[in-house]
Amino acid sequence: MRKNHLWMLAAILLCGLATVFTSCSKDDDDSGKKEEDTPTTTKVADRVEVKNYVAVADDMLQLFDITITDEGPNLGKNSRKLEKVLWIGGEALEGVSKDKKAYFTLSVTVTPKAGVQVDVNKNYLLGMETVLAYLIQTSKFETLATDGTRPNVTALSVSGSQLTEAKLKQLAEAYTGFGAKTLEVYKDYYVVDGVKRTY
């Protein structure tokens, strides 16, 4: 009889615990969805803004003819002669196609000026920096990728006595294509100088 009494007490305790655990189980969402069932969306590019910079030290324009070539989806391909120590170009593109790339390029061509007179008693400040800066965003202007800042030219002082015709040609060849950059933008990835990167 005592054994039956103990079994009954044990059964009552178990039922009570089951009721407590059931009533505390309110962790599920009211909609019946679990967190892992919620679909996740991948961010895609819808807008790209490119700023092109070409900056040179003061004496570069005295010694060289510098031609800038840049290309963009809306502006096409353009070449122009650098007239000042700083040039800024570029464009913004709204709407990026999944299958068709938005293609941007920046490069320079440098040639010694015809009949340039070099002062052998002067020190010339030479230097160049080119930057293709980009900002890639979603349609809500969330940043997916960004790179590049306004250039800061490091000028090298060269004695005029060293700037022979051969040296000027050598420098022109070294600066040609200096900092050239290409950027291709698609909705779900982009390619910088041949390197593919995903968002």
C-alpha positions in Angstrom: 0.0 0.0 0.0 2.8 2.3 0.9 4.5 1.6 -2.5 1.3 2.5 -4.4 1.1 5.7 -2.4 4.7 6.6 -3.4 4.0 5.9 -7.1 1.0 8.2 -7.1 3.0 11.0 -5.5 5.7 10.5 -8.2 3.1 10.6 -11.0 1.5 13.8 -9.6 4.9 15.5 -9.4 5.7 14.5 -13.0 2.4 15.9 -14.3 3.0 19.2 -12.5 6.5 19.6 -14.0 5.2 18.8 -17.5 2.6 21.6 -17.1 5.3 24.1 -15.9 7.6 23.3 -18.9 4.7 23.6 -21.4 3.5 26.9 -20.1 7.1 28.4 -20.2 7.7 27.4 -23.8 7.0 30.8 -25.4 10.2 31.1 -27.4 8.7 30.5 -30.8 7.7 33.6 -32.8 3.9 34.4 -32.9 3.9 33.8 -36.7 5.2 30.3 -36.2 8.4 31.1 -38.1 11.8 30.2 -36.7 14.7 32.5 -37.2 16.5 30.2 -39.6 13.5 30.2 -41.9 13.7 33.9 -42.6 15.2 34.5 -46.0 18.4 36.5 -46.3 18.9 38.9 -49.1 22.3 39.5 -50.8 23.2 43.2 -51.3 23.7 44.1 -55.0 25.2 47.1 -56.6 22.9 49.6 -58.2 25.0 52.8 -58.2 28.7 53.6 -58.9 30.5 56.9 -58.7 34.0 57.4 -60.1 36.3 60.3 -59.5 39.5 60.5 -61.7 42.4 62.6 -60.5 45.7 63.4 -62.3 48.1 65.6 -60.3 51.6 66.7 -61.2 54.4 68.7 -59.7 54.8 72.3 -61.1 57.7 71.7 -63.5 56.1 68.7 -65.2 54.0 71.0 -67.4 57.1 73.0 -68.4 59.0 70.0 -69.6 56.3 67.5 -70.9 53.1 67.2 -72.8 50.7 65.1 -70.8 47.6 63.5 -72.3 44.9 62.1 -70.0 42.6 59.3 -71.4 39.6 58.3 -69.4 36.5 56.2 -70.2 33.1 55.8 -68.6 29.7 54.3 -69.6 28.0 57.6 -70.2 30.9 59.8 -71.2 32.6 57.4 -73.6 36.3 57.5 -74.2 38.0 60.9 -74.1 41.6 62.2 -74.4 42.6 65.7 -73.3 45.9 67.6 -72.7 46.7 68.4 -69.1 46.8 72.2 -68.7 47.0 72.6 -64.9 48.7 70.8 -62.0 45.4 69.1 -61.0 42.7 67.6 -63.2 39.5 66.0 -61.9 37.0 64.0 -64.0 34.7 61.0 -63.7 31.0 60.3 -63.5 28.1 58.7 -61.5 26.1 55.9 -62.9 22.6 55.0 -61.6 21.5 51.4 -62.4 24.0 48.7 -62.8 23.2 45.8 -65.2 23.7 42.2 -64.0 25.1 41.0 -67.4 26.6 44.2 -68.8 29.7 45.7 -67.1 30.1 49.4 -66.3 33.6 50.0 -67.5 35.9 52.8 -66.3 39.5 53.5 -67.2 42.2 56.1 -66.5 45.6 56.4 -68.0 48.2 59.1 -69.0 50.7 59.5 -71.9 53.8 61.7 -71.3 56.1 63.0 -74.0 59.0 65.6 -73.8 58.0 69.0 -75.2 59.4 69.7 -78.6 62.4 72.1 -78.4 62.1 72.5 -74.6 64.9 74.6 -73.1 66.3 73.2 -69.8 68.0 75.6 -67.5 71.1 73.7 -66.3 71.3 76.0 -63.2 67.8 75.2 -62.0 66.4 72.4 -59.9 63.2 71.0 -61.4 60.4 69.5 -59.3 59.0 66.4 -61.0 56.3 64.0 -59.9 52.9 62.6 -60.8 50.1 60.8 -59.2 46.9 59.4 -60.8 43.9 58.1 -58.9 40.7 56.3 -60.1 38.6 56.6 -56.9 35.3 54.7 -56.8 32.3 54.3 -54.6 29.9 51.4 -55.2 26.5 51.5 -53.5 23.1 49.8 -53.3 19.9 51.6 -54.4 19.5 52.7 -50.8 23.0 54.3 -50.9 24.6 51.7 -48.6 28.3 51.5 -49.4 29.4 48.1 -50.8 33.0 49.0 -51.9 35.1 52.2 -51.9 38.7 53.0 -52.7 40.9 56.0 -53.6 41.5 59.4 -52.3 42.5 62.8 -53.8 46.2 62.5 -54.8 49.1 64.1 -52.9 52.1 64.3 -55.2 55.5 63.6 -53.9 57.9 65.9 -55.9 61.4 64.8 -56.7 64.0 67.6 -57.2 66.2 67.0 -60.3 69.1 69.2 -61.4 68.6 70.8 -64.8 72.2 69.6 -65.7 70.9 66.0 -65.5 67.9 66.6 -67.7 69.5 65.6 -71.0 67.3 64.8 -74.0 67.8 61.0 -73.3 66.9 61.6 -69.6 63.7 63.5 -70.5 62.7 60.6 -72.8 63.4 58.1 -70.1 61.3 60.0 -67.5 58.4 60.4 -70.1 58.4 56.6 -70.6 58.4 56.0 -66.8 55.4 58.4 -66.3 53.4 57.1 -69.3 50.6 54.8 -68.0 51.7 55.7 -64.4 48.8 54.8 -62.0 46.6 53.5 -64.9 43.6 51.8 -63.5 40.5 49.9 -64.8 37.3 49.2 -63.0 34.4 46.9 -64.1 31.2 46.9 -62.0 28.5 44.3 -62.1 25.5 43.9 -59.8 27.1 41.2 -57.7 30.8 41.7 -58.1 33.4 44.1 -59.4 36.9 43.8 -61.1 39.7 46.2 -60.3 42.8 45.9 -62.5 41.9 42.4 -63.4 41.2 41.2 -59.8 37.6 40.0 -59.1 36.1 41.0 -55.8 32.6 40.2 -54.4 30.5 42.4 -52.3 
